Amino acid sequence: MKAPTFVPRKLDIGAFLESGEALSGDLPVTELPRLAEGLAKDIDLASLPRVTWSAQGRLVPERMSPPQMWLDLEAQAELSWECQRCLQPVTETVHISRSIRFAKDEAAAAALDADSDEDVLALARQFDLLELVEDELIMAQPIVPRHEVCPTDVVTLMHNDAETPVPGSKATPEADAEGAPATTASGRPNPFAVLASLKKGGK
C-alpha cells in the first residue's frame, strides 16, 4: 500500500499525527506575509535567511480512552525589526520548540484548553501547517526589539543636529534664554530647548 503524501499547506492533521511521520522544510520570509508585515520597513526581505521548520506527529496511549494526539513543532528564523531605541534594524534569531495537542473537534479542544495549560487545537482535514509556523514565530518575536548597544549614538546625533547650522545659511538657529537653540538645524524643535522651557515654567 502506498504511503500517504502529506502536503504542509493542506495537511490531514489527524492522519499525519497517527502516522508518526515527520515533515520538514524551509521557505522565504516573503511567504509568511503576516510575519513580514511586522518587520523593519527598510529591510530587504529577500536578503533574510530562509525560515526552517520541522514537524513530528506522535500518539500518547491512554488506558481508558483513545490515545492523545500530539504535534511536536520546531522552527527557526533570522528576522529584523525596528530597534525601539535608535530606529535602525535589529536582527535576532528566533527559535520555537512547541508541543501541541489535538482534539477531535472545536468543542473538545475548548474543553481541554480550559482544563489545562496545554496548547490544544482541533483536528482538520485540511490544516495549514505553515500558517501555524507563522503564528508561533509571531508570538515568539520580542515585545520591545532593540540592540544591546545601538550602532548609532542617538544623544550625540541630537546634540550635533542642534549645533550644526544649515549649509549656506548666514545664522545659526535662534536660541532661547538658556542658550539652547530653539530648533535644530533641520528645523525640528530642539528637545533640550523644550526641557529648558519646562524648567523655567516650573520655577
Buried (B, 14 or more C-beta within 10 A) or exposed (E): EEEEEBEBEEBBBBBBBBBEBEBEBEBEBEEBEEBBEEBBEEBEBEEBBBBBBBBBBBBEEEEEEEEBBBBBBBBBBBBBBBBEBBBBBBBEEBEBEBEBBBBEEEEBBEEBBEEEEEBBBBBBEEBBBBEBBBBBBBEBBEEEBBBEEBEEEEEEEBBEBBEEEEEEEEEEBEBBEEEBBBBBBEEEEBEBBEEBBEEEEEE
